[in-house]
Amino acid sequence: MNPRTTPRTRTTPRTRTTPVRRPVLLLTAGLSALSLTACGVVGEVGGDGGSASPDRSYDITVGLLLPDKDTARFEKFDHPLIESRVSSLTNDQGRVVYANAEGSKDKQSEQFRRMIADEVDVIVVDAVDSKAVAPDVEKAKEADIPVIAYDRLAEGPVDAYVSHDNELVGQVQGRALVNALGENAENSKVVMLNGAPTDPNTALFREGALGELDGEVDIAKSYDTRKWLPEVAAEHMREAVKEIGAGNIAAVYSANDGMAGAVIEVLQDAGVTDLPPVTGQDADLAAVRRIVSGTQYMTVYKSFLLEATGAADMAVAKVQERSIQFDALARDVVDSPTHKDIPAMLVPVVALTRENIEATVVQDGVYTVEDICTEAYAADCAKIGLTS
């Protein structure tokens, strides 16, 4: 096993209850590609973004714990990207031990404790339940294993946090709805479908969205969605349709793409042909296709490559006893309910609409035009000029 260090504790921590706020930015197309080049994370290892000198140990085992398989990105992007980056940073000597909790906090706890028992060098965890995972983080700390919270801010003594600016995600979604509703926004009935209450990001998404929606629209119904499950979102939407009336719903704030798909199906089943604007998040392939066809209004594209690469860089740096802040891997600090001033990397986000599909997910290599423009979507792709 490789030597580890105990994280340095600040003697005068700043008191803050929410992550650092950032202004809403209109991010330009091609952001991810530009950022990747600037951070030195494209291609071979090198530059300031996580290079390791030859005298540092490369025999590294990274434990990776992801929360579910319902969110397409985790299996398709996050896992393989982190695995590839760790291999690249360690001259193919490092390895990733991977486990997916499939939505169960108990299963994730078992996986977490197994990794501790197996003495992995560092653990990267996207918590099913941010509070429930805290005792496992404590046990890792007792075993001198660094823990990096990934995508969701786990409670307990985590060493670092890698995610997106989650309040900005909600702001981008909320602003998109207000813009779509235009001058009729104030009298428009909006249904809010938030994420899982056990996910700390949910509160940030909602806070950001409400900052744009409050006073601008009529929020007729608001729901939290257990485990982000599309079938639960569908139940909520059917209730909203029954109470408000399908034709009276002017827009739907859906916190992610899986729920957006369920919302759209419920509205269509209710006989709505002129669909209201529906938001999403994660740029799932199905959602991008719905945006092409006009059934979903927008999604939030978050660079999986930047986030996954940042987590891998931090993991390797922690094992090699390098300062993630000195190496400029963590430029921000955030607070969880249990710990203050956690070093953080917050990756910016982009509002993806029909107008910038090619300049975002296609340009960044997430999907090809052929992936998006299957036979069923070929005519819609042609209308917006999305052709190979």
C-alpha positions as CSV (number, residue, x, y, z in Angstrom):
1,M,0.0,0.0,0.0
2,N,1.1,3.5,-0.6
3,P,1.8,6.0,2.2
4,R,-0.9,8.5,2.9
5,T,-1.1,11.8,4.7
6,T,-3.7,13.1,7.1
7,P,-5.4,16.2,5.6
8,R,-4.4,19.5,7.0
9,T,-7.1,21.1,9.1
10,R,-7.7,24.9,9.0
11,T,-7.3,26.6,12.3
12,T,-9.7,29.4,11.4
13,P,-12.4,27.9,9.2
14,R,-14.8,30.2,7.5
15,T,-18.4,29.7,8.4
16,R,-20.7,29.2,5.4
17,T,-23.7,27.0,5.1
18,T,-23.9,26.7,1.3
19,P,-21.4,26.3,-1.5
20,V,-19.8,29.3,-3.0
21,R,-22.2,31.3,-5.2
22,R,-21.3,32.3,-8.7
23,P,-23.1,34.7,-11.1
24,V,-25.2,33.2,-13.8
25,L,-23.1,33.2,-17.0
26,L,-24.2,32.7,-20.6
27,L,-21.6,30.1,-21.4
28,T,-20.5,29.8,-24.9
29,A,-20.6,26.8,-27.1
30,G,-17.5,24.6,-27.1
31,L,-16.8,25.4,-23.4
32,S,-15.8,21.9,-22.5
33,A,-13.3,21.5,-25.3
34,L,-11.8,24.9,-24.4
35,S,-11.7,24.1,-20.7
36,L,-10.1,20.7,-21.3
37,T,-7.3,22.2,-23.3
38,A,-6.8,24.9,-20.8
39,C,-6.6,22.5,-17.9
40,G,-4.2,20.1,-19.6
41,V,-6.5,17.2,-19.5
42,V,-6.7,16.3,-23.1
43,G,-4.4,13.7,-24.5
44,E,-1.2,12.6,-22.7
45,V,-0.4,13.3,-19.1
46,G,1.3,16.6,-18.6
47,G,1.0,20.3,-17.7
48,D,-0.4,21.6,-14.5
49,G,-3.6,19.4,-14.5
50,G,-2.3,16.4,-12.7
51,S,1.1,15.2,-14.1
52,A,3.1,12.9,-11.9
53,S,6.9,12.9,-11.7
54,P,8.7,9.5,-12.3
55,D,9.6,9.1,-8.6
56,R,6.0,9.0,-7.4
57,S,4.3,5.7,-6.9
58,Y,2.0,4.6,-9.8
59,D,0.8,1.4,-8.0
60,I,-2.5,2.9,-7.0
61,T,-6.0,1.4,-6.4
62,V,-8.9,3.8,-6.7
63,G,-12.3,2.7,-5.3
64,L,-15.1,4.1,-7.3
65,L,-18.7,4.0,-5.9
66,L,-21.5,5.3,-8.1
67,P,-25.1,5.5,-7.0
68,D,-27.4,4.0,-9.7
69,K,-27.8,2.7,-13.2
70,D,-31.0,4.7,-14.0
71,T,-28.9,7.8,-14.8
72,A,-27.3,6.9,-18.1
73,R,-24.2,8.9,-17.7
74,F,-22.8,6.9,-14.8
75,E,-22.2,3.7,-16.6
76,K,-21.6,5.2,-20.1
77,F,-19.4,8.1,-19.2
78,D,-18.3,8.6,-15.6
79,H,-17.0,5.1,-14.9
80,P,-15.0,4.6,-18.1
81,L,-13.7,8.1,-18.1
82,I,-12.3,7.9,-14.5
83,E,-10.8,4.5,-15.2
84,S,-9.1,5.8,-18.4
85,R,-7.7,8.9,-16.6
86,V,-6.3,6.9,-13.7
87,S,-4.6,4.6,-16.1
88,S,-3.2,7.5,-18.0
89,L,-1.9,9.2,-14.9
90,T,-0.2,6.1,-13.6
91,N,1.5,4.7,-16.7
92,D,-1.1,2.0,-16.9
93,Q,-0.2,0.7,-13.4
94,G,-3.1,2.2,-11.5
95,R,-6.5,0.5,-11.4
96,V,-10.1,1.3,-10.5
97,V,-12.2,-1.0,-8.5
98,Y,-15.8,-0.2,-9.4
99,A,-19.2,-0.8,-7.7
100,N,-22.7,0.6,-8.5
101,A,-25.2,0.7,-5.7
102,E,-28.2,0.5,-8.0
103,G,-30.1,3.1,-5.9
104,S,-29.6,1.3,-2.5
105,K,-27.9,3.2,0.3
106,D,-27.5,-0.1,2.2
107,K,-25.9,-1.7,-0.8
108,Q,-23.6,1.3,-1.2
109,S,-22.6,1.0,2.5
110,E,-21.6,-2.6,2.0
111,Q,-19.6,-1.8,-1.1
112,F,-17.9,1.1,0.7
113,R,-16.9,-1.0,3.7
114,R,-15.7,-3.8,1.4
115,M,-13.3,-1.3,-0.2
116,I,-12.1,-0.2,3.2
117,A,-11.4,-3.8,4.1
118,D,-9.6,-4.4,0.8
119,E,-7.4,-1.4,1.6
120,V,-7.9,0.6,-1.5
121,D,-5.7,3.8,-1.6
122,V,-8.5,6.3,-2.1
123,I,-12.3,6.2,-2.5
124,V,-14.3,8.3,-4.9
125,V,-18.0,8.2,-3.9
126,D,-21.2,9.6,-5.5
127,A,-23.5,9.0,-2.5
128,V,-27.0,7.5,-2.9
129,D,-27.8,9.3,0.4
130,S,-25.4,12.0,1.4
131,K,-26.2,11.7,5.1
132,A,-26.3,7.9,5.4
133,V,-22.9,7.6,3.9
134,A,-21.2,9.7,6.6
135,P,-20.4,6.8,9.0
136,D,-18.6,5.0,6.1
137,V,-16.6,8.1,5.3
138,E,-15.6,8.2,9.0
139,K,-14.5,4.6,8.8
140,A,-12.4,5.4,5.8
141,K,-10.8,8.3,7.6
142,E,-10.0,6.0,10.6
143,A,-8.3,3.6,8.1
144,D,-6.3,6.6,6.6
145,I,-8.1,6.3,3.2
146,P,-8.9,9.7,1.6
147,V,-12.4,10.1,0.3
148,I,-13.4,12.3,-2.6
149,A,-17.1,13.2,-2.9
150,Y,-18.1,13.0,-6.5
151,D,-21.1,14.8,-8.1
152,R,-23.0,14.9,-4.7
153,L,-21.5,16.3,-1.5
154,A,-21.3,13.5,1.0
155,E,-21.4,14.3,4.7
156,G,-18.6,13.2,6.9
157,P,-14.9,14.1,6.7
158,V,-14.4,14.1,3.0
159,D,-11.1,15.3,1.7
160,A,-12.3,17.0,-1.5
161,Y,-15.4,17.5,-3.7
162,V,-15.8,17.4,-7.5
163,S,-19.0,18.5,-9.0
164,H,-20.7,21.1,-11.1
165,D,-21.9,24.5,-9.9
166,N,-25.2,23.0,-8.9
167,E,-27.0,26.2,-8.0
168,L,-26.1,27.5,-11.4
169,V,-27.7,24.4,-12.9
170,G,-31.0,25.4,-11.4
171,Q,-30.6,29.0,-12.4
172,V,-30.0,28.0,-16.0
173,Q,-33.1,25.8,-16.0
174,G,-35.3,28.4,-14.3
175,R,-34.1,31.2,-16.6
176,A,-34.8,29.0,-19.6
177,L,-38.4,28.5,-18.6
178,V,-39.0,32.2,-17.9
179,N,-37.5,33.1,-21.3
180,A,-39.6,30.4,-23.0
181,L,-42.8,31.8,-21.4
182,G,-42.0,35.3,-22.4
183,E,-44.5,38.1,-21.6
184,N,-47.0,35.6,-20.4
185,A,-44.7,34.2,-17.7
186,E,-46.3,35.9,-14.7
187,N,-49.7,34.3,-15.2
188,S,-48.3,30.9,-16.3
189,K,-48.8,27.8,-14.1
190,V,-45.6,25.9,-13.6
191,V,-45.2,22.5,-12.1
192,M,-41.9,21.8,-10.3
193,L,-40.5,18.3,-10.2
194,N,-37.4,18.4,-8.0
195,G,-34.9,15.6,-7.4
196,A,-34.5,13.2,-4.5
197,P,-34.6,14.9,-1.0
198,T,-31.7,12.7,0.1
199,D,-29.5,14.2,-2.6
200,P,-27.9,17.5,-1.4
201,N,-27.7,18.7,-5.0
202,T,-31.5,18.8,-5.1
203,A,-31.7,21.7,-2.7
204,L,-29.2,23.6,-4.7
205,F,-30.9,22.9,-8.0
206,R,-34.2,24.1,-6.5
207,E,-32.7,27.2,-4.9
208,G,-31.1,28.2,-8.1
209,A,-34.4,27.6,-10.1
210,L,-36.5,29.4,-7.5
211,G,-34.2,32.4,-7.7
212,E,-35.3,32.7,-11.4
213,L,-38.9,31.6,-11.0
214,D,-40.2,33.2,-7.8
215,G,-42.2,36.3,-8.7
216,E,-41.9,35.6,-12.4
217,V,-44.3,32.6,-12.7
218,D,-47.2,30.9,-10.8
219,I,-45.7,27.8,-9.2
220,A,-48.9,25.7,-9.1
221,K,-47.4,22.5,-7.7
222,S,-44.0,21.4,-6.4
223,Y,-42.8,17.9,-5.7
224,D,-39.7,16.1,-4.5
225,T,-39.0,12.9,-6.4
226,R,-37.9,9.8,-4.5
227,K,-34.6,8.5,-5.8
228,W,-35.0,10.5,-8.9
229,L,-37.2,7.7,-10.3
230,P,-39.0,8.5,-13.5
231,E,-42.0,6.4,-12.4
232,V,-42.3,8.5,-9.3
233,A,-42.1,11.7,-11.4
234,A,-44.8,10.3,-13.6
235,E,-47.1,9.7,-10.5
236,H,-46.5,13.3,-9.5
237,M,-47.2,14.6,-13.0
238,R,-50.4,12.7,-13.2
239,E,-51.5,14.2,-9.9
240,A,-50.6,17.7,-11.2
241,V,-52.6,17.1,-14.4
242,K,-55.6,16.0,-12.4
243,E,-55.5,19.0,-10.1
244,I,-54.5,21.7,-12.5
245,G,-55.7,20.4,-15.8
246,A,-53.4,19.4,-18.6
247,G,-54.2,22.4,-20.8
248,N,-53.5,24.8,-17.9
249,I,-49.9,23.7,-17.3
250,A,-47.7,26.3,-19.1
251,A,-44.3,24.8,-18.3
252,V,-42.7,22.0,-16.2
253,Y,-39.5,22.4,-14.3
254,S,-38.0,18.8,-14.3
255,A,-34.7,18.6,-12.5
256,N,-33.2,15.9,-14.8
257,D,-33.7,14.2,-18.1
258,G,-35.0,10.9,-16.8
259,M,-37.9,12.6,-15.1
260,A,-38.4,14.9,-18.1
261,G,-39.1,11.9,-20.3
262,A,-41.7,10.6,-17.9
263,V,-43.3,14.1,-17.7
264,I,-43.6,14.3,-21.4
265,E,-45.2,10.8,-21.7
266,V,-47.8,11.7,-19.1
267,L,-48.7,15.0,-20.9
268,Q,-49.0,13.1,-24.2
269,D,-51.2,10.4,-22.6
270,A,-53.4,13.3,-21.3
271,G,-53.9,14.4,-24.9
272,V,-51.6,17.4,-24.9
273,T,-50.3,17.8,-28.5
274,D,-48.7,21.3,-28.1
275,L,-46.3,20.4,-25.3
276,P,-45.3,23.1,-22.8
277,P,-41.6,23.8,-22.3
278,V,-40.0,21.1,-20.1
279,T,-36.5,21.3,-18.7
280,G,-34.0,18.6,-17.9
281,Q,-30.4,17.9,-16.9
282,D,-27.6,15.6,-17.9
283,A,-27.9,15.7,-21.7
284,D,-29.0,12.0,-21.9
285,L,-29.1,10.8,-25.5
286,A,-32.9,10.3,-25.3
287,A,-33.2,13.9,-24.1
288,V,-31.1,15.3,-26.8
289,R,-33.3,13.5,-29.3
290,R,-36.4,14.9,-27.6
291,I,-34.9,18.4,-27.9
292,V,-34.3,17.8,-31.6
293,S,-37.9,16.7,-32.1
294,G,-39.2,19.6,-30.0
295,T,-40.8,17.6,-27.2
296,Q,-38.3,18.7,-24.6
297,Y,-37.3,22.3,-24.4
298,M,-33.8,22.1,-23.0
299,T,-31.3,20.2,-20.9
300,V,-28.3,21.2,-18.9
301,Y,-25.1,19.8,-20.4
302,K,-22.4,19.2,-17.8
303,S,-19.1,18.1,-19.1
304,F,-18.7,14.5,-17.9
305,L,-15.1,14.6,-19.1
306,L,-14.1,17.6,-17.0
307,E,-15.8,16.2,-13.9
308,A,-14.5,12.7,-14.2
309,T,-11.0,13.8,-15.1
310,G,-11.0,16.2,-12.1
311,A,-12.0,13.4,-9.8
312,A,-9.3,11.1,-11.1
313,D,-6.7,13.8,-10.9
314,M,-7.6,14.5,-7.3
315,A,-7.6,10.8,-6.4
316,V,-4.2,10.2,-7.8
317,A,-2.8,13.4,-6.3
318,K,-4.1,12.5,-2.8
319,V,-2.4,9.1,-2.9
320,Q,0.8,10.6,-4.2
321,E,0.7,13.1,-1.3
322,R,0.4,16.2,-3.6
323,S,-1.6,19.2,-2.6
324,I,-4.7,19.4,-4.7
325,Q,-5.0,23.1,-4.0
326,F,-1.3,23.8,-4.8
327,D,-1.8,21.9,-8.0
328,A,-4.8,24.1,-8.8
329,L,-7.2,21.1,-8.8
330,A,-9.4,22.7,-6.2
331,R,-10.0,26.5,-6.6
332,D,-13.2,26.6,-4.5
333,V,-14.3,25.6,-1.0
334,V,-17.7,24.3,0.0
335,D,-19.4,23.4,3.3
336,S,-21.4,20.3,4.1
337,P,-23.8,20.1,7.1
338,T,-20.9,18.4,9.0
339,H,-17.7,19.9,7.7
340,K,-16.5,23.3,6.6
341,D,-14.1,24.5,3.9
342,I,-13.9,21.4,1.8
343,P,-11.5,21.9,-1.2
344,A,-13.7,21.7,-4.3
345,M,-13.6,21.7,-8.1
346,L,-16.8,23.2,-9.5
347,V,-17.2,22.6,-13.2
348,P,-19.4,25.1,-15.2
349,V,-22.5,24.1,-17.1
350,V,-24.2,24.9,-20.5
351,A,-27.9,25.2,-21.4
352,L,-28.3,22.8,-24.3
353,T,-31.1,23.7,-26.8
354,R,-31.8,22.9,-30.4
355,E,-29.6,25.8,-31.4
356,N,-26.3,24.5,-29.9
357,I,-26.4,20.7,-30.0
358,E,-23.6,20.5,-32.6
359,A,-21.5,23.0,-30.7
360,T,-21.7,21.1,-27.4
361,V,-22.3,17.4,-27.2
362,V,-21.3,16.7,-30.8
363,Q,-18.2,18.9,-30.7
364,D,-17.1,17.4,-27.4
365,G,-17.4,13.9,-28.7
366,V,-20.2,12.8,-26.3
367,Y,-22.5,11.8,-29.2
368,T,-22.1,11.7,-32.9
369,V,-24.7,13.1,-35.3
370,E,-25.4,9.5,-36.3
371,D,-26.1,8.7,-32.6
372,I,-28.7,11.5,-32.4
373,C,-30.2,11.5,-35.9
374,T,-31.5,8.0,-36.2
375,E,-34.2,7.4,-38.9
376,A,-36.9,8.5,-36.5
377,Y,-35.3,11.8,-36.0
378,A,-33.7,12.4,-39.4
379,A,-36.3,14.9,-40.6
380,D,-36.2,16.9,-37.4
381,C,-32.4,16.9,-37.5
382,A,-32.5,18.2,-41.1
383,K,-34.8,21.1,-40.0
384,I,-32.2,22.4,-37.6
385,G,-29.3,21.7,-39.8
386,L,-27.9,18.9,-37.8
387,T,-26.4,16.6,-40.5
388,S,-23.2,14.6,-40.8
